[in-house]
Amino acid sequence: MKKFSIEIKWGIIFSIVSLAWMFLEKGLGWHDQNIAQHAIYTNFFAVVAIVIYVLALLDKRKNFFNGRMTWSQGFISGIVISIVVAILSPIGQYITHNFITPDYFNNVIEYSVESGTMEKEAAEEYFNLTSYIIQSFFFALVVGVVTSAIVAFFVKRK
């Protein structure tokens, strides 16, 4: 476990920052009165996520690999971070939708139906806690692995 303590730390940091982002989204009204903008503006979190992965891999390179890290070492480190984030994602979704923004699902279902994007049944099937837990788990893994591969390329140092 000590071998991956830096990755665990950064996976936890990522999860905390994700919750802070949910507070920001809620505060900016993207979960209620400005929900029409949510699908666009939520994507800005990608910048935050990439910065976290860069900082994490720089931390790993400096404090574990003594300033030198190959692409594969960085990539493996990033995969471990992604696994930690994926494991923590159901807890994050639970906190988000039960405490930070408990009306989000009702609001997004209503918006989706009113805007003609989805039928009510389809929206209810897609926008619920179980669906979001599953989506966030797999999204964290897939996007985390891709991000890890790219960031590791730029952070490697021989």
TIDO-671098 format. One line per 10 residues: number of its first residue (from 1); their letters; for each residue x, y, z of N, C-alpha, C. Coordinates in nm, 2 decimals. Layout:
# TIDO-671098
NUM> A> X:Y:Z:X:Y:Z:X:Y:Z; ...
# end
This chain:
# TIDO-671098
1> MKKFSIEIKW> 0.08:-0.12:0.00:0.00:0.00:0.00:0.09:0.13:0.00; 0.20:0.12:0.07:0.28:0.24:0.08:0.34:0.28:-0.06; 0.35:0.17:-0.14:0.40:0.20:-0.28:0.30:0.29:-0.36; 0.17:0.28:-0.32:0.07:0.36:-0.39:0.01:0.47:-0.30; 0.08:0.51:-0.20:0.02:0.61:-0.11:0.00:0.74:-0.17; 0.09:0.78:-0.27:0.07:0.91:-0.34:-0.05:0.90:-0.43; -0.07:0.79:-0.49:-0.19:0.77:-0.58:-0.32:0.78:-0.50; -0.32:0.71:-0.38:-0.44:0.71:-0.30:-0.47:0.85:-0.25; -0.36:0.93:-0.21:-0.38:1.07:-0.17:-0.44:1.15:-0.28; -0.39:1.14:-0.40:-0.44:1.22:-0.51:-0.58:1.17:-0.56
11> GIIFSIVSLA> -0.61:1.04:-0.54:-0.75:1.00:-0.57:-0.85:1.06:-0.47; -0.81:1.07:-0.35:-0.89:1.13:-0.25:-0.91:1.28:-0.27; -0.80:1.35:-0.31:-0.80:1.49:-0.34:-0.89:1.51:-0.46; -0.88:1.43:-0.56:-0.97:1.44:-0.68:-1.11:1.43:-0.64; -1.15:1.34:-0.55:-1.29:1.32:-0.51:-1.34:1.44:-0.43; -1.25:1.49:-0.35:-1.29:1.61:-0.27:-1.31:1.73:-0.36; -1.22:1.75:-0.46:-1.24:1.86:-0.55:-1.36:1.84:-0.64; -1.40:1.71:-0.67:-1.52:1.69:-0.75:-1.64:1.73:-0.67; -1.64:1.71:-0.54:-1.75:1.75:-0.45:-1.76:1.90:-0.45; -1.64:1.97:-0.44:-1.64:2.11:-0.44:-1.69:2.17:-0.57
21> WMFLEKGLGW> -1.66:2.10:-0.68:-1.71:2.14:-0.81:-1.87:2.13:-0.81; -1.92:2.03:-0.75:-2.07:2.02:-0.74:-2.13:2.13:-0.66; -2.06:2.18:-0.56:-2.11:2.30:-0.48:-2.11:2.42:-0.57; -2.00:2.43:-0.65:-1.99:2.54:-0.75:-2.10:2.54:-0.85; -2.12:2.42:-0.91:-2.23:2.40:-1.01:-2.37:2.44:-0.95; -2.39:2.39:-0.83:-2.52:2.42:-0.76:-2.53:2.57:-0.73; -2.42:2.63:-0.69:-2.42:2.77:-0.66:-2.44:2.86:-0.78; -2.39:2.81:-0.89:-2.41:2.89:-1.02:-2.55:2.86:-1.08; -2.63:2.78:-1.02:-2.76:2.75:-1.07:-2.77:2.65:-1.18; -2.66:2.58:-1.21:-2.65:2.48:-1.32:-2.74:2.36:-1.29
31> HDQNIAQHAI> -2.78:2.34:-1.17:-2.87:2.23:-1.13:-3.01:2.27:-1.11; -3.04:2.39:-1.13:-3.18:2.44:-1.12:-3.21:2.55:-1.22; -3.21:2.68:-1.18:-3.26:2.78:-1.28:-3.17:2.79:-1.40; -3.05:2.76:-1.40:-2.96:2.76:-1.52:-2.93:2.62:-1.57; -3.02:2.53:-1.55:-2.99:2.39:-1.59:-2.96:2.37:-1.74; -3.02:2.46:-1.82:-2.99:2.45:-1.97:-2.85:2.47:-2.00; -2.77:2.54:-1.92:-2.63:2.55:-1.94:-2.54:2.44:-1.88; -2.60:2.36:-1.80:-2.53:2.26:-1.73:-2.45:2.16:-1.82; -2.51:2.11:-1.93:-2.44:2.02:-2.01:-2.32:2.08:-2.08; -2.31:2.21:-2.10:-2.20:2.27:-2.16:-2.09:2.30:-2.05
41> YTNFFAVVAI> -2.13:2.37:-1.94:-2.03:2.42:-1.85:-1.98:2.32:-1.76; -2.04:2.21:-1.74:-1.99:2.10:-1.65:-1.86:2.04:-1.71; -1.85:2.06:-1.84:-1.73:2.00:-1.91:-1.60:2.08:-1.87; -1.61:2.20:-1.82:-1.49:2.27:-1.77:-1.42:2.20:-1.66; -1.49:2.11:-1.60:-1.42:2.03:-1.49:-1.31:1.95:-1.55; -1.31:1.92:-1.68:-1.20:1.85:-1.74:-1.07:1.92:-1.72; -1.07:2.05:-1.73:-0.94:2.12:-1.71:-0.89:2.10:-1.56; -0.98:2.11:-1.47:-0.95:2.08:-1.33:-0.90:1.94:-1.31; -0.96:1.84:-1.37:-0.92:1.70:-1.36:-0.78:1.68:-1.42; -0.75:1.74:-1.53:-0.62:1.73:-1.60:-0.51:1.79:-1.51
51> VIYVLALLDK> -0.54:1.91:-1.45:-0.45:1.97:-1.36:-0.42:1.88:-1.24; -0.52:1.82:-1.19:-0.50:1.73:-1.07:-0.41:1.61:-1.11; -0.44:1.55:-1.23:-0.35:1.44:-1.27:-0.21:1.48:-1.30; -0.19:1.60:-1.35:-0.05:1.65:-1.37:0.02:1.67:-1.24; -0.05:1.73:-1.14:0.01:1.75:-1.01:0.04:1.62:-0.94; -0.05:1.53:-0.96:-0.03:1.39:-0.90:0.09:1.32:-0.96; 0.10:1.32:-1.09:0.22:1.25:-1.15:0.35:1.33:-1.12; 0.34:1.46:-1.11:0.46:1.53:-1.08:0.50:1.50:-0.93; 0.41:1.49:-0.85:0.43:1.45:-0.71:0.49:1.31:-0.70; 0.44:1.22:-0.78:0.49:1.08:-0.78:0.64:1.08:-0.84
61> RKNFFNGRMT> 0.66:1.15:-0.95:0.79:1.16:-1.01:0.89:1.22:-0.91; 0.86:1.32:-0.84:0.95:1.39:-0.75:0.97:1.31:-0.62; 0.87:1.26:-0.56:0.88:1.20:-0.43:0.89:1.05:-0.42; 0.87:0.99:-0.53:0.88:0.84:-0.53:0.99:0.79:-0.63; 0.99:0.86:-0.74:1.09:0.81:-0.84:1.22:0.91:-0.85; 1.23:0.99:-0.75:1.35:1.08:-0.73:1.37:1.16:-0.86; 1.27:1.22:-0.91:1.28:1.31:-1.02:1.28:1.25:-1.16; 1.28:1.12:-1.17:1.29:1.05:-1.30:1.17:0.95:-1.30; 1.10:0.95:-1.41:0.99:0.86:-1.43:0.97:0.83:-1.57; 0.95:0.71:-1.60:0.92:0.67:-1.74:0.77:0.68:-1.77
71> WSQGFISGIV> 0.74:0.68:-1.90:0.60:0.69:-1.93:0.52:0.58:-1.87; 0.57:0.45:-1.87:0.49:0.34:-1.81:0.47:0.36:-1.66; 0.57:0.41:-1.59:0.56:0.43:-1.45:0.45:0.54:-1.42; 0.45:0.64:-1.50:0.35:0.75:-1.49:0.21:0.69:-1.52; 0.21:0.62:-1.63:0.08:0.56:-1.67:0.02:0.47:-1.57; 0.10:0.38:-1.51:0.05:0.29:-1.40:0.01:0.37:-1.28; 0.08:0.47:-1.25:0.04:0.56:-1.14:-0.09:0.63:-1.16; -0.11:0.67:-1.29:-0.24:0.74:-1.32:-0.35:0.64:-1.32; -0.33:0.51:-1.36:-0.43:0.41:-1.36:-0.47:0.38:-1.21; -0.38:0.38:-1.12:-0.41:0.36:-0.98:-0.49:0.47:-0.93
81> ISIVVAILSP> -0.46:0.60:-0.96:-0.54:0.71:-0.92:-0.68:0.69:-0.98; -0.69:0.65:-1.10:-0.83:0.63:-1.17:-0.91:0.53:-1.09; -0.84:0.42:-1.05:-0.91:0.32:-0.97:-0.96:0.37:-0.84; -0.88:0.45:-0.77:-0.92:0.51:-0.64:-1.04:0.60:-0.67; -1.03:0.69:-0.77:-1.14:0.78:-0.80:-1.27:0.70:-0.83; -1.26:0.59:-0.91:-1.37:0.51:-0.95:-1.43:0.45:-0.82; -1.35:0.40:-0.73:-1.40:0.33:-0.61:-1.47:0.43:-0.52; -1.42:0.56:-0.52:-1.48:0.66:-0.44:-1.60:0.73:-0.50; -1.62:0.71:-0.63:-1.72:0.78:-0.70:-1.87:0.75:-0.66; -1.90:0.63:-0.62:-2.04:0.61:-0.57:-2.06:0.69:-0.44
91> IGQYITHNFI> -1.96:0.70:-0.35:-1.98:0.78:-0.23:-2.00:0.93:-0.27; -1.92:0.97:-0.37:-1.93:1.11:-0.42:-2.07:1.14:-0.48; -2.12:1.04:-0.55:-2.25:1.06:-0.61:-2.36:1.06:-0.50; -2.35:0.98:-0.40:-2.44:0.97:-0.29:-2.45:1.11:-0.22; -2.33:1.16:-0.19:-2.32:1.29:-0.12:-2.38:1.40:-0.21; -2.34:1.40:-0.33:-2.38:1.50:-0.42:-2.54:1.51:-0.43; -2.60:1.39:-0.45:-2.74:1.39:-0.48:-2.83:1.38:-0.36; -2.77:1.35:-0.25:-2.85:1.35:-0.12:-2.83:1.47:-0.04; -2.72:1.54:-0.05:-2.69:1.65:0.04:-2.66:1.78:-0.04; -2.58:1.78:-0.14:-2.54:1.90:-0.21:-2.66:1.95:-0.30
101> TPDYFNNVIE> -2.71:1.86:-0.38:-2.82:1.90:-0.48:-2.92:1.80:-0.49; -3.01:1.78:-0.39:-3.10:1.68:-0.39:-3.22:1.69:-0.49; -3.23:1.81:-0.55:-3.34:1.83:-0.65:-3.29:1.81:-0.79; -3.16:1.78:-0.81:-3.10:1.78:-0.94:-3.18:1.68:-1.03; -3.20:1.56:-0.99:-3.26:1.46:-1.08:-3.40:1.51:-1.12; -3.48:1.56:-1.03:-3.61:1.61:-1.07:-3.60:1.72:-1.17; -3.51:1.81:-1.14:-3.49:1.93:-1.23:-3.44:1.89:-1.37; -3.35:1.80:-1.38:-3.30:1.76:-1.51:-3.40:1.68:-1.58; -3.47:1.59:-1.51:-3.58:1.52:-1.58:-3.68:1.61:-1.64; -3.73:1.71:-1.56:-3.83:1.81:-1.60:-3.77:1.89:-1.72
111> YSVESGTMEK> -3.65:1.93:-1.71:-3.59:2.01:-1.82:-3.58:1.92:-1.95; -3.54:1.80:-1.94:-3.52:1.71:-2.05:-3.65:1.69:-2.12; -3.76:1.67:-2.05:-3.89:1.65:-2.10:-3.94:1.78:-2.17; -3.93:1.89:-2.10:-3.98:2.02:-2.15:-3.91:2.06:-2.27; -3.78:2.04:-2.28:-3.70:2.08:-2.40:-3.72:1.98:-2.51; -3.79:1.87:-2.49:-3.81:1.77:-2.60:-3.69:1.68:-2.62; -3.59:1.69:-2.53:-3.47:1.60:-2.55:-3.50:1.46:-2.53; -3.59:1.43:-2.43:-3.62:1.29:-2.39:-3.76:1.28:-2.35; -3.81:1.16:-2.36:-3.94:1.13:-2.31:-3.93:1.11:-2.16; -4.03:1.13:-2.08:-4.03:1.12:-1.94:-3.97:0.99:-1.89
121> EAAEEYFNLT> -4.01:0.88:-1.94:-3.97:0.75:-1.90:-3.82:0.73:-1.92; -3.77:0.77:-2.04:-3.63:0.76:-2.07:-3.55:0.85:-1.98; -3.60:0.97:-1.95:-3.53:1.06:-1.86:-3.52:1.01:-1.72; -3.63:0.95:-1.67:-3.63:0.89:-1.54:-3.53:0.77:-1.53; -3.52:0.70:-1.64:-3.43:0.58:-1.64:-3.29:0.62:-1.64; -3.26:0.74:-1.70:-3.12:0.78:-1.72:-3.08:0.87:-1.60; -3.17:0.96:-1.55:-3.13:1.05:-1.45:-3.18:1.00:-1.31; -3.10:0.91:-1.25:-3.13:0.87:-1.11:-2.99:0.82:-1.05; -3.00:0.81:-0.92:-2.87:0.78:-0.85:-2.80:0.65:-0.89; -2.88:0.55:-0.91:-2.81:0.42:-0.96:-2.74:0.44:-1.09
131> SYIIQSFFFA> -2.81:0.50:-1.18:-2.75:0.52:-1.32:-2.63:0.61:-1.31; -2.63:0.71:-1.23:-2.52:0.80:-1.21:-2.40:0.73:-1.14; -2.43:0.65:-1.05:-2.32:0.57:-0.98:-2.25:0.48:-1.08; -2.33:0.41:-1.16:-2.27:0.33:-1.26:-2.19:0.41:-1.36; -2.25:0.52:-1.41:-2.18:0.60:-1.51:-2.05:0.66:-1.46; -2.06:0.71:-1.34:-1.94:0.78:-1.28:-1.83:0.68:-1.25; -1.86:0.56:-1.21:-1.76:0.46:-1.19:-1.68:0.43:-1.32; -1.76:0.40:-1.43:-1.69:0.36:-1.55:-1.63:0.48:-1.62; -1.69:0.60:-1.61:-1.64:0.72:-1.67:-1.50:0.75:-1.60; -1.49:0.73:-1.47:-1.37:0.76:-1.40:-1.26:0.66:-1.45
141> LVVGVVTSAI> -1.29:0.54:-1.47:-1.19:0.44:-1.52:-1.15:0.48:-1.66; -1.24:0.49:-1.75:-1.21:0.51:-1.89:-1.14:0.64:-1.91; -1.20:0.75:-1.87:-1.14:0.88:-1.89:-1.01:0.90:-1.81; -1.00:0.84:-1.69:-0.88:0.84:-1.61:-0.77:0.77:-1.68; -0.79:0.66:-1.74:-0.68:0.58:-1.81:-0.63:0.66:-1.93; -0.73:0.72:-2.00:-0.69:0.80:-2.12:-0.61:0.92:-2.07; -0.66:0.99:-1.97:-0.59:1.11:-1.92:-0.45:1.07:-1.87; -0.44:0.96:-1.80:-0.31:0.91:-1.75:-0.21:0.89:-1.86; -0.26:0.83:-1.97:-0.17:0.80:-2.08:-0.11:0.93:-2.14; -0.20:1.03:-2.15:-0.15:1.16:-2.21:-0.06:1.23:-2.11
151> VAFFVKRK> -0.11:1.25:-1.99:-0.03:1.32:-1.89:0.10:1.26:-1.86; 0.11:1.12:-1.86:0.23:1.05:-1.83:0.33:1.08:-1.94; 0.29:1.10:-2.07:0.37:1.13:-2.18:0.45:1.27:-2.15; 0.37:1.36:-2.10:0.43:1.50:-2.08:0.51:1.51:-1.95; 0.48:1.42:-1.86:0.55:1.43:-1.72:0.67:1.34:-1.71; 0.68:1.25:-1.80:0.80:1.16:-1.80:0.93:1.24:-1.80; 1.03:1.18:-1.74:1.16:1.24:-1.74:1.26:1.13:-1.71; 1.36:1.12:-1.80:1.46:1.01:-1.79:1.58:1.06:-1.72
# end
